[in-house]
Amino acid sequence: MDLGLKGLKAFVGGSSRGLGFAIAYALAEDGCLVAINGREQIKLETAADKITKETGTKAVAITGDAADPDTGPGLIQQAHDSLGSLDLLITNTGGPPAGRFEVFDEDTWQKAINLAFLSHVRLIKTALPYLKKSDQASVLTVTSYSVKQPIPNLVLSNSIRSATIGLTKSLALELGSDGIRFNSILPGWTKTERVQEIMEFRAKQNKTSVEEEIMKIAQESPLGRMAEPEEIGQTAAFLLSPAASYITGVMLTVDGGVVKGTM
């Protein structure tokens, strides 16, 4: 199936590794020019080279912290200038630290809000003038299935990512008349570096091994396993693409059936 992505131009936040990289790679495979972003220049340039060489589609490296209010918005400007225009925006950030409610002070909450919510706000706000010029404009926020079914010991993420869902749905309603689609992808447990860190935290807390914690997670899914990053990337590419031109305001759970609710 031709998704109609060839020649479109995208900015993908937090994409030197993990889900962001998987999304950028999937877009590039279908011919979308991508500007990828991360804080560590060497890792980012390595990721851009990998995408360019393996997909045959150019990837541009834009180094910087998307969560930094002083530099984050400028990343969009750099991406636009490098690519010449902007059609697609993927707002993806790292997650707040794991832990129970009692251990976090207000400063930690503020930092988590900046990382997991306000970074989405700033990137979208900065990109809007460019997206309004595109006839295929689409925005995808990357959140988590935890907005539907909270995950133990992730109270920061569970709470703050729900705000991003509210933002995404509101903008789908508010900016649909401008021809811009807004959706969110809600990944389940996926084999990424971030999940490895969470498994290590759980193993320490539960006095178990990382392998045991991974097995517990796998057993929660009817499919009996975690997702591969490329499975998330391919789903995201579809939602962003012209093939999904009548889909907006959707919060798509990609979790292998872990969420037990019907909505």
C-alpha positions as CSV (number, residue, x, y, z in Angstrom):
1,M,0.0,0.0,0.0
2,D,1.3,3.4,-1.0
3,L,0.9,5.7,2.0
4,G,1.5,8.8,-0.1
5,L,4.4,10.0,2.1
6,K,7.0,10.3,-0.6
7,G,8.3,13.9,-0.8
8,L,6.7,15.0,2.4
9,K,8.8,16.6,5.1
10,A,8.7,15.8,8.8
11,F,10.3,16.8,12.1
12,V,10.6,13.9,14.5
13,G,11.4,14.9,18.1
14,G,13.5,12.6,20.3
15,S,14.5,10.4,17.5
16,S,18.1,9.5,18.0
17,R,16.9,6.2,19.4
18,G,13.8,4.3,20.6
19,L,10.3,5.0,19.3
20,G,11.3,8.4,17.8
21,F,14.0,6.7,15.7
22,A,11.6,3.9,14.7
23,I,9.0,6.5,13.5
24,A,11.6,8.5,11.6
25,Y,12.9,5.3,9.9
26,A,9.4,4.1,8.9
27,L,8.7,7.5,7.4
28,A,11.9,7.5,5.5
29,E,11.3,4.0,4.2
30,D,8.2,5.5,2.4
31,G,10.2,8.4,1.0
32,C,9.4,11.1,3.5
33,L,12.3,13.5,4.2
34,V,13.0,13.6,7.9
35,A,14.7,16.0,10.3
36,I,15.5,13.9,13.4
37,N,16.3,15.4,16.8
38,G,18.2,14.6,19.9
39,R,20.5,16.1,22.5
40,E,23.6,14.1,21.8
41,Q,25.2,15.1,18.5
42,I,27.2,11.9,17.8
43,K,24.3,9.6,18.5
44,L,22.0,11.7,16.4
45,E,24.4,11.9,13.4
46,T,24.9,8.1,13.6
47,A,21.1,7.7,13.6
48,A,20.7,10.1,10.6
49,D,23.4,8.2,8.6
50,K,21.7,4.9,9.3
51,I,18.4,6.1,8.1
52,T,19.9,7.7,5.0
53,K,22.0,4.7,4.0
54,E,19.4,2.0,4.7
55,T,16.3,3.7,3.3
56,G,17.8,5.8,0.5
57,T,16.0,8.9,1.9
58,K,17.9,11.8,3.4
59,A,17.7,12.4,7.1
60,V,18.9,15.6,8.6
61,A,20.2,15.8,12.2
62,I,19.0,18.7,14.3
63,T,20.8,18.7,17.6
64,G,19.1,20.2,20.7
65,D,16.8,19.7,23.6
66,A,13.1,19.9,22.6
67,A,12.2,20.2,26.3
68,D,14.3,23.4,26.8
69,P,12.0,26.4,26.5
70,D,14.9,28.6,25.2
71,T,16.1,26.3,22.4
72,G,13.3,23.8,21.7
73,P,11.2,26.0,19.4
74,G,14.3,26.9,17.4
75,L,14.6,23.3,16.4
76,I,11.5,23.6,14.2
77,Q,12.9,26.6,12.5
78,Q,16.1,24.7,11.7
79,A,14.1,21.7,10.4
80,H,12.1,24.0,8.2
81,D,15.1,25.8,6.8
82,S,16.9,22.5,6.2
83,L,14.0,20.7,4.5
84,G,12.5,23.8,2.8
85,S,9.0,23.2,4.2
86,L,7.2,21.2,6.8
87,D,4.3,18.8,6.4
88,L,4.4,16.5,9.4
89,L,5.3,17.0,13.1
90,I,5.9,14.2,15.6
91,T,6.3,15.4,19.2
92,N,8.0,12.8,21.1
93,T,10.0,13.2,24.4
94,G,11.6,11.0,27.0
95,G,9.5,10.0,30.0
96,P,9.6,11.3,33.6
97,P,11.3,9.2,36.3
98,A,9.6,6.2,37.8
99,G,8.5,6.1,41.4
100,R,5.6,6.4,43.8
101,F,3.7,9.7,44.5
102,E,5.2,10.3,47.9
103,V,8.8,10.5,46.7
104,F,8.4,13.4,44.3
105,D,8.7,17.1,45.3
106,E,7.1,20.0,43.4
107,D,10.3,20.7,41.5
108,T,10.3,17.2,40.1
109,W,6.6,17.6,39.1
110,Q,7.4,20.9,37.3
111,K,10.4,19.4,35.4
112,A,8.1,16.4,34.4
113,I,5.4,18.8,33.2
114,N,8.0,20.7,31.1
115,L,9.4,17.5,29.6
116,A,6.2,15.5,28.9
117,F,3.7,18.2,28.3
118,L,5.0,21.7,27.6
119,S,7.5,20.5,25.1
120,H,4.6,19.3,22.9
121,V,2.9,22.7,23.3
122,R,6.0,24.6,22.2
123,L,6.8,22.5,19.3
124,I,3.3,22.5,17.9
125,K,2.9,26.3,18.4
126,T,6.2,26.9,16.6
127,A,5.3,24.6,13.7
128,L,1.8,25.8,13.1
129,P,2.6,28.6,10.7
130,Y,4.5,26.1,8.5
131,L,1.9,23.4,8.8
132,K,-0.8,25.8,7.7
133,K,1.0,26.1,4.4
134,S,0.9,22.4,3.7
135,D,-2.0,20.5,2.1
136,Q,-1.0,17.3,3.9
137,A,-0.4,18.7,7.4
138,S,-0.5,16.1,10.2
139,V,0.7,16.1,13.8
140,L,1.3,13.1,15.9
141,T,1.9,13.2,19.7
142,V,3.6,10.2,21.2
143,T,2.2,9.3,24.6
144,S,1.5,6.0,26.3
145,Y,-1.3,3.4,26.9
146,S,-1.0,4.6,30.6
147,V,-3.4,7.4,29.8
148,K,-6.1,4.7,29.5
149,Q,-4.8,2.2,32.1
150,P,-2.3,3.7,34.6
151,I,1.0,1.8,35.1
152,P,2.2,1.2,38.7
153,N,5.1,3.3,39.9
154,L,4.8,5.8,37.0
155,V,2.5,8.4,38.6
156,L,4.3,11.3,36.8
157,S,3.9,9.8,33.4
158,N,0.4,8.5,34.0
159,S,-0.7,12.0,35.1
160,I,1.1,14.3,32.7
161,R,0.7,12.4,29.5
162,S,-3.1,12.6,30.0
163,A,-2.7,16.4,29.5
164,T,-1.1,15.8,26.1
165,I,-4.1,13.7,25.1
166,G,-6.4,16.6,26.1
167,L,-4.2,18.9,24.0
168,T,-4.2,16.6,21.0
169,K,-8.0,16.2,21.0
170,S,-8.6,19.9,21.5
171,L,-6.3,20.9,18.6
172,A,-8.0,18.3,16.3
173,L,-11.3,20.1,16.9
174,E,-9.8,23.6,16.9
175,L,-7.5,23.4,13.8
176,G,-9.3,20.9,11.6
177,S,-10.7,23.8,9.6
178,D,-7.1,24.7,8.7
179,G,-6.6,21.2,7.3
180,I,-4.3,20.0,10.0
181,R,-4.9,16.6,11.5
182,F,-4.0,15.8,15.1
183,N,-3.7,12.3,16.5
184,S,-1.8,10.5,19.2
185,I,-0.3,7.1,19.4
186,L,-0.4,5.3,22.7
187,P,2.4,2.6,22.7
188,G,2.4,-0.3,25.0
189,W,5.6,-1.9,26.3
190,T,8.2,-1.8,23.6
191,K,11.8,-3.0,23.5
192,T,13.5,0.3,23.8
193,E,16.2,1.7,26.0
194,R,13.6,3.6,28.1
195,V,11.8,0.4,28.9
196,Q,15.0,-1.4,29.7
197,E,15.7,1.4,32.3
198,I,12.2,0.8,33.8
199,M,12.7,-2.9,34.0
200,E,16.0,-2.3,35.8
201,F,14.1,-0.1,38.3
202,R,11.4,-2.6,38.8
203,A,14.0,-5.4,39.3
204,K,15.7,-3.4,42.0
205,Q,12.4,-2.5,43.7
206,N,11.1,-6.1,43.6
207,K,14.4,-7.8,44.2
208,T,14.1,-9.8,41.0
209,S,15.9,-9.9,37.7
210,V,15.3,-7.8,34.6
211,E,14.4,-11.0,32.7
212,E,11.7,-11.8,35.2
213,E,10.3,-8.3,35.0
214,I,10.2,-8.5,31.2
215,M,8.4,-11.9,31.4
216,K,5.8,-10.3,33.7
217,I,5.1,-7.6,31.2
218,A,4.9,-10.1,28.3
219,Q,2.4,-12.1,30.1
220,E,0.1,-9.1,30.4
221,S,-0.4,-9.0,26.6
222,P,-2.7,-11.5,24.8
223,L,0.1,-11.7,22.3
224,G,2.6,-12.8,25.0
225,R,5.4,-10.3,24.1
226,M,6.5,-6.7,24.0
227,A,6.3,-4.7,20.8
228,E,9.2,-4.3,18.5
229,P,10.0,-0.6,17.9
230,E,9.3,-0.9,14.1
231,E,5.8,-2.0,14.9
232,I,5.1,1.3,16.6
233,G,6.9,3.2,13.8
234,Q,4.9,1.6,11.0
235,T,1.6,2.4,12.8
236,A,2.7,6.0,13.4
237,A,3.7,6.4,9.7
238,F,0.2,5.3,8.6
239,L,-1.6,7.8,11.0
240,L,0.6,10.6,9.7
241,S,0.2,9.7,6.1
242,P,-2.3,10.9,3.5
243,A,-3.7,7.3,3.5
244,A,-5.2,8.3,6.9
245,S,-6.6,11.6,5.6
246,Y,-10.0,11.3,7.3
247,I,-8.5,10.3,10.7
248,T,-8.1,13.0,13.3
249,G,-8.6,13.3,17.0
250,V,-7.8,9.6,17.5
251,M,-5.9,8.3,20.4
252,L,-4.7,4.9,19.0
253,T,-3.5,2.3,21.5
254,V,-0.8,0.0,20.1
255,D,-0.3,-2.2,23.1
256,G,-0.8,-5.8,22.0
257,G,-4.1,-5.9,23.9
258,V,-2.9,-5.0,27.3
259,V,-5.6,-2.4,27.9
260,K,-8.7,-4.3,29.0
261,G,-11.3,-1.6,28.4
262,T,-13.5,-1.4,25.3
263,M,-12.8,2.4,24.6
